[in-house]
Amino acid sequence: MSYTIGDGIATTALAGAFVGYQYLKHKSRAARLEVLHKERLVAMEKGIPLPELPPDPESDRKNPDPGSVLPILGTILFTLSVGTMIVIYVTQPGGGNGFWVAPLPFAFMGAGLVVFHLLRQDANR
């Protein structure tokens, strides 16, 4: 492969945009904390009770449910393996020699993950 100067410029621009976004996000968080710090210092000087710190928006994010990945992975495994079985069966001369069943364990694994997720949901209700 031969890369052109344009490829390098595009890659550098994307990397620069990512670094710039992270820098601006850091600066805005630092400015927000600086304002909160100044407000608390003024409140302490005047003898006013300290205001509660508002929660940081970054810490309000909820962790995704690890169980939500199971049906997605199961669906992907099942559909890819069934599709692979169909392609192998159709492309083999003379109807194939039985090799089309090779992806069958992955199809069972995907179906099992989807069924496990559905059964676990029913048990939680």
ROSE-4610 file (N, C-alpha, C; in Angstrom, 1 decimal, always signed):
// ROSE-4610
residu = [M/M/M/S/S/S/Y/Y/Y/T/T/T/I/I/I/G/G/G/D/D/D/G/G/G/I/I/I/A/A/A/T/T/T/T/T/T/A/A/A/L/L/L/A/A/A/G/G/G/A/A/A/F/F/F/V/V/V/G/G/G/Y/Y/Y/Q/Q/Q/Y/Y/Y/L/L/L/K/K/K/H/H/H/K/K/K/S/S/S/R/R/R/A/A/A/A/A/A/R/R/R/L/L/L/E/E/E/V/V/V/L/L/L/H/H/H/K/K/K/E/E/E/R/R/R/L/L/L/V/V/V/A/A/A/M/M/M/E/E/E/K/K/K/G/G/G/I/I/I/P/P/P/L/L/L/P/P/P/E/E/E/L/L/L/P/P/P/P/P/P/D/D/D/P/P/P/E/E/E/S/S/S/D/D/D/R/R/R/K/K/K/N/N/N/P/P/P/D/D/D/P/P/P/G/G/G/S/S/S/V/V/V/L/L/L/P/P/P/I/I/I/L/L/L/G/G/G/T/T/T/I/I/I/L/L/L/F/F/F/T/T/T/L/L/L/S/S/S/V/V/V/G/G/G/T/T/T/M/M/M/I/I/I/V/V/V/I/I/I/Y/Y/Y/V/V/V/T/T/T/Q/Q/Q/P/P/P/G/G/G/G/G/G/G/G/G/N/N/N/G/G/G/F/F/F/W/W/W/V/V/V/A/A/A/P/P/P/L/L/L/P/P/P/F/F/F/A/A/A/F/F/F/M/M/M/G/G/G/A/A/A/G/G/G/L/L/L/V/V/V/V/V/V/F/F/F/H/H/H/L/L/L/L/L/L/R/R/R/Q/Q/Q/D/D/D/A/A/A/N/N/N/R/R/R]
num = [1/1/1/2/2/2/3/3/3/4/4/4/5/5/5/6/6/6/7/7/7/8/8/8/9/9/9/10/10/10/11/11/11/12/12/12/13/13/13/14/14/14/15/15/15/16/16/16/17/17/17/18/18/18/19/19/19/20/20/20/21/21/21/22/22/22/23/23/23/24/24/24/25/25/25/26/26/26/27/27/27/28/28/28/29/29/29/30/30/30/31/31/31/32/32/32/33/33/33/34/34/34/35/35/35/36/36/36/37/37/37/38/38/38/39/39/39/40/40/40/41/41/41/42/42/42/43/43/43/44/44/44/45/45/45/46/46/46/47/47/47/48/48/48/49/49/49/50/50/50/51/51/51/52/52/52/53/53/53/54/54/54/55/55/55/56/56/56/57/57/57/58/58/58/59/59/59/60/60/60/61/61/61/62/62/62/63/63/63/64/64/64/65/65/65/66/66/66/67/67/67/68/68/68/69/69/69/70/70/70/71/71/71/72/72/72/73/73/73/74/74/74/75/75/75/76/76/76/77/77/77/78/78/78/79/79/79/80/80/80/81/81/81/82/82/82/83/83/83/84/84/84/85/85/85/86/86/86/87/87/87/88/88/88/89/89/89/90/90/90/91/91/91/92/92/92/93/93/93/94/94/94/95/95/95/96/96/96/97/97/97/98/98/98/99/99/99/100/100/100/101/101/101/102/102/102/103/103/103/104/104/104/105/105/105/106/106/106/107/107/107/108/108/108/109/109/109/110/110/110/111/111/111/112/112/112/113/113/113/114/114/114/115/115/115/116/116/116/117/117/117/118/118/118/119/119/119/120/120/120/121/121/121/122/122/122/123/123/123/124/124/124/125/125/125]
x = [+0.8/+0.0/+0.9/+0.5/+1.2/+0.2/+0.7/-0.1/+0.3/-0.6/-0.3/-0.2/+0.2/+0.4/-1.0/-2.0/-3.4/-3.8/-3.5/-3.8/-3.2/-1.9/-1.2/-1.9/-2.3/-2.9/-4.2/-5.0/-6.3/-6.2/-5.2/-4.9/-4.5/-3.6/-3.1/-4.3/-5.2/-6.3/-7.2/-7.5/-8.4/-7.8/-6.5/-5.8/-5.8/-5.6/-5.6/-7.0/-8.0/-9.4/-9.7/-9.3/-9.5/-8.8/-7.5/-6.8/-7.4/-7.8/-8.4/-9.7/-10.5/-11.8/-11.5/-10.5/-10.2/-9.6/-8.9/-8.3/-9.4/-10.3/-11.4/-12.3/-12.6/-13.4/-12.7/-11.4/-10.6/-10.7/-10.5/-10.5/-11.8/-12.9/-14.2/-14.5/-14.1/-14.2/-13.4/-12.2/-11.3/-11.9/-12.4/-13.1/-14.3/-15.1/-16.3/-15.9/-14.8/-14.3/-13.7/-13.1/-12.5/-13.6/-14.7/-15.9/-16.5/-16.6/-17.2/-16.3/-15.0/-14.0/-14.1/-14.2/-14.3/-15.6/-16.7/-18.0/-17.9/-17.2/-17.1/-16.2/-15.1/-14.2/-15.0/-15.8/-16.5/-17.6/-18.2/-19.2/-18.5/-17.3/-16.5/-16.2/-15.7/-15.3/-16.5/-17.7/-18.9/-19.6/-19.1/-19.7/-21.0/-21.3/-22.5/-22.2/-23.2/-23.0/-22.6/-21.7/-21.1/-22.2/-22.4/-23.3/-22.8/-23.8/-23.5/-22.8/-21.9/-21.3/-22.2/-22.5/-23.4/-22.7/-23.4/-22.7/-22.0/-20.9/-20.2/-20.9/-21.2/-21.9/-21.2/-19.9/-19.2/-19.5/-19.8/-20.0/-21.5/-22.3/-23.7/-24.0/-23.1/-23.3/-23.5/-24.5/-24.7/-23.9/-23.4/-22.7/-23.7/-23.4/-24.4/-24.5/-25.7/-26.0/-25.1/-24.3/-23.5/-24.3/-25.5/-26.4/-27.0/-26.9/-27.5/-26.7/-25.4/-24.6/-24.9/-25.5/-25.8/-26.7/-27.8/-28.7/-28.1/-27.3/-26.7/-25.7/-24.8/-23.8/-24.4/-25.5/-26.2/-26.8/-27.4/-28.0/-27.0/-25.8/-24.8/-24.2/-23.9/-23.4/-24.3/-25.6/-26.6/-26.7/-26.9/-27.2/-25.9/-24.7/-23.5/-23.3/-23.5/-23.3/-24.3/-25.6/-26.6/-26.3/-26.0/-25.6/-24.4/-23.4/-22.2/-22.6/-23.5/-24.0/-24.7/-25.5/-26.2/-25.3/-24.3/-23.3/-22.5/-22.0/-21.2/-22.1/-23.3/-24.2/-24.4/-24.7/-25.0/-23.8/-22.6/-21.5/-20.7/-21.0/-20.3/-20.9/-20.1/-20.5/-21.3/-22.4/-23.2/-23.9/-24.2/-25.0/-24.1/-22.8/-21.9/-21.6/-20.6/-20.1/-20.3/-21.2/-21.5/-20.7/-19.9/-19.1/-19.9/-21.1/-22.0/-22.3/-22.2/-22.6/-21.5/-20.3/-19.2/-19.5/-20.3/-20.6/-21.8/-22.3/-23.4/-23.2/-22.0/-21.8/-22.0/-21.5/-21.7/-23.2/-23.9/-25.4/-26.0/-25.7/-26.2/-25.8/-24.5/-24.1/-24.9/-25.1/-25.8/-27.3/-27.9/-29.3/-29.3/-28.3/-28.3/-28.2/-27.4/-27.2/-28.5/-29.2/-30.5/-31.5/-31.6/-32.6/-32.2/-31.0/-30.5/-31.0/-30.8/-31.2/-32.7/-33.5/-34.9/-35.4/-34.8/-35.1/-34.8/-33.6/-33.2/-34.2/-34.7/-35.6/-36.9/-37.4/-38.6/-38.4/-37.3/-37.0/-37.0/-36.6/-36.5/-37.8/-38.8/-40.1/-40.9]
y = [-1.2/+0.0/+1.2/+2.2/+3.5/+4.5/+5.2/+6.3/+7.6/+8.5/+9.8/+10.8/+12.0/+13.1/+13.5/+13.3/+13.6/+12.7/+11.4/+10.5/+10.9/+11.3/+11.7/+13.0/+13.9/+15.2/+14.9/+14.0/+13.6/+12.9/+12.0/+11.3/+12.3/+13.2/+14.2/+15.1/+15.5/+16.4/+15.7/+14.4/+13.6/+13.5/+13.2/+13.1/+14.5/+15.5/+16.9/+17.2/+16.9/+17.2/+16.4/+15.2/+14.4/+15.0/+15.3/+15.9/+17.3/+18.1/+19.4/+19.3/+18.3/+18.1/+17.7/+16.8/+16.4/+17.6/+18.4/+19.6/+20.6/+20.8/+21.7/+21.2/+19.9/+19.3/+19.4/+19.2/+19.3/+20.8/+21.7/+23.2/+23.6/+23.1/+23.5/+22.9/+21.7/+21.1/+21.9/+22.3/+23.0/+24.4/+25.0/+26.4/+26.2/+25.2/+25.0/+24.8/+23.9/+23.7/+25.0/+25.8/+27.1/+28.0/+28.1/+28.9/+28.4/+27.1/+26.5/+26.8/+26.7/+27.0/+28.4/+29.4/+30.8/+31.0/+30.4/+30.6/+30.1/+29.0/+28.4/+29.3/+29.9/+30.8/+32.0/+32.6/+33.8/+33.5/+32.3/+31.9/+31.7/+31.2/+31.0/+32.3/+33.3/+34.6/+35.3/+35.2/+35.9/+35.1/+33.9/+33.1/+32.5/+32.4/+31.8/+30.3/+29.5/+28.0/+27.6/+26.7/+26.3/+25.7/+26.1/+25.4/+24.0/+23.2/+21.8/+21.9/+21.0/+20.9/+20.2/+20.7/+20.0/+18.8/+17.7/+16.5/+16.8/+16.1/+16.2/+15.5/+16.1/+15.4/+14.1/+14.1/+12.9/+11.7/+12.0/+10.9/+10.4/+11.1/+10.8/+9.7/+9.3/+8.3/+6.9/+6.2/+4.9/+3.9/+2.9/+1.8/+1.0/+0.6/-0.2/-1.6/-2.2/-3.5/-4.5/-5.3/-6.2/-7.3/-7.5/-8.5/-8.1/-6.8/-6.3/-6.7/-7.2/-7.5/-9.0/-9.8/-11.2/-11.3/-10.7/-10.9/-10.3/-9.3/-8.7/-9.7/-10.2/-11.1/-12.4/-12.8/-14.0/-13.9/-12.8/-12.5/-12.5/-11.8/-11.7/-13.1/-13.9/-15.2/-16.1/-16.0/-16.9/-16.5/-15.2/-14.8/-15.0/-14.7/-14.9/-16.4/-17.3/-18.7/-19.3/-18.9/-19.4/-18.9/-17.7/-17.1/-17.9/-18.2/-18.9/-20.3/-21.0/-22.3/-22.3/-21.3/-21.2/-20.9/-20.0/-19.8/-21.0/-21.7/-22.9/-24.0/-24.2/-25.2/-24.8/-23.5/-23.1/-23.2/-22.8/-22.7/-24.0/-25.0/-26.3/-27.0/-27.6/-28.3/-29.6/-29.8/-31.0/-31.0/-29.9/-29.8/-29.9/-29.9/-29.9/-31.3/-31.4/-32.7/-32.8/-32.0/-32.0/-31.0/-30.2/-29.2/-28.0/-27.9/-26.8/-26.7/-27.8/-27.9/-27.4/-27.0/-26.6/-25.4/-24.3/-23.2/-23.5/-24.7/-25.1/-24.8/-25.1/-24.8/-23.3/-22.5/-21.0/-20.6/-21.3/-21.0/-21.4/-22.6/-23.0/-22.1/-21.6/-20.7/-19.4/-18.9/-17.6/-17.8/-18.9/-19.2/-19.4/-20.0/-20.2/-18.9/-18.0/-16.7/-15.9/-16.0/-15.3/-15.9/-17.2/-17.9/-17.7/-17.7/-17.5/-16.1/-15.1/-13.7/-13.6/-14.3/-14.3/-15.0/-16.1/-16.8/-16.0/-15.4/-14.5/-13.4/-12.8/-11.7/-12.2/-13.3/-13.9/-14.2/-14.6/-15.0/-13.7/-12.6/-11.3/-10.7/-11.0/-10.4/-10.8]
z = [+0.0/+0.0/+0.0/-0.7/-0.7/-0.2/+0.8/+1.4/+0.8/+0.7/+0.1/+1.3/+0.9/+1.9/+2.5/+1.6/+2.1/+3.2/+3.1/+4.1/+5.5/+5.4/+6.6/+7.2/+6.3/+6.8/+7.5/+6.8/+7.4/+8.8/+8.9/+10.1/+11.2/+10.9/+11.8/+12.2/+11.3/+11.6/+12.6/+12.4/+13.3/+14.6/+14.7/+16.0/+16.7/+16.0/+16.6/+17.1/+16.3/+16.8/+18.0/+18.1/+19.4/+20.6/+20.4/+21.5/+21.9/+20.9/+21.2/+21.9/+21.6/+22.3/+23.7/+23.9/+25.3/+26.1/+25.5/+26.2/+26.6/+25.6/+26.0/+27.0/+27.0/+28.1/+29.4/+29.5/+30.7/+31.2/+30.3/+30.7/+31.2/+30.6/+31.1/+32.5/+32.7/+34.0/+35.1/+34.7/+35.6/+35.9/+34.9/+35.1/+36.0/+35.9/+36.7/+38.1/+38.4/+39.7/+40.3/+39.5/+40.1/+40.5/+39.8/+40.2/+41.4/+41.6/+42.8/+44.0/+43.8/+44.8/+45.3/+44.4/+44.7/+45.5/+45.1/+45.8/+47.2/+47.4/+48.7/+49.6/+49.0/+49.8/+50.2/+49.3/+49.7/+50.8/+50.7/+51.7/+53.0/+53.1/+54.3/+54.9/+54.1/+54.6/+55.2/+54.7/+55.2/+56.3/+56.6/+57.6/+57.2/+55.9/+55.4/+55.4/+55.7/+55.6/+54.2/+54.1/+52.8/+51.9/+50.7/+49.8/+49.5/+49.3/+48.8/+47.4/+47.3/+45.9/+45.0/+43.9/+42.9/+42.4/+42.1/+41.6/+40.3/+40.1/+38.9/+37.8/+36.7/+35.6/+35.1/+35.3/+34.8/+35.7/+37.0/+37.9/+38.0/+37.3/+37.3/+36.3/+35.4/+34.5/+35.1/+34.7/+35.2/+34.4/+35.1/+34.4/+33.7/+32.4/+31.7/+32.3/+32.1/+32.7/+31.9/+32.5/+31.8/+31.1/+31.6/+31.0/+29.7/+29.4/+28.1/+26.9/+27.2/+26.0/+25.6/+26.4/+26.1/+24.9/+24.9/+23.7/+22.4/+22.5/+21.3/+20.8/+21.6/+21.2/+20.7/+21.4/+20.9/+19.6/+19.3/+18.0/+16.9/+17.2/+16.2/+15.9/+17.0/+16.7/+16.0/+16.3/+15.7/+14.2/+13.9/+12.5/+11.6/+12.2/+11.4/+11.1/+12.1/+11.8/+10.9/+11.1/+10.1/+8.7/+8.6/+7.3/+6.7/+7.5/+7.0/+6.6/+7.3/+6.9/+5.6/+5.4/+4.1/+3.0/+3.2/+2.1/+1.8/+2.8/+2.6/+1.8/+2.2/+1.6/+0.1/-0.1/-1.5/-2.4/-1.9/-2.8/-3.0/-2.2/-2.3/-3.6/-4.4/-5.6/-5.1/-5.8/-5.5/-4.2/-3.7/-2.4/-1.2/-1.3/-0.2/+0.3/+1.1/+1.6/+3.1/+3.6/+5.1/+5.8/+5.2/+5.8/+6.3/+5.8/+6.1/+7.6/+8.3/+9.7/+10.6/+10.1/+10.9/+11.8/+11.3/+12.2/+13.2/+13.2/+14.0/+15.5/+16.1/+17.5/+17.8/+16.9/+17.2/+17.1/+16.2/+16.2/+17.5/+18.0/+19.3/+20.4/+20.4/+21.4/+21.4/+20.2/+20.1/+20.5/+20.1/+20.5/+22.0/+22.6/+24.0/+24.8/+24.3/+25.0/+25.0/+23.8/+23.8/+24.7/+24.7/+25.6/+27.0/+27.4/+28.7/+29.2/+28.3/+28.6/+28.8/+28.0/+28.1/+29.4/+29.7/+31.0/+32.2/+32.1/+33.3/+33.5/+32.4/+32.5/+33.1/+32.7/+33.3/+34.8/+35.2/+36.6/+37.5/+36.9/+37.6/+37.8/+37.1/+37.2/+38.4]
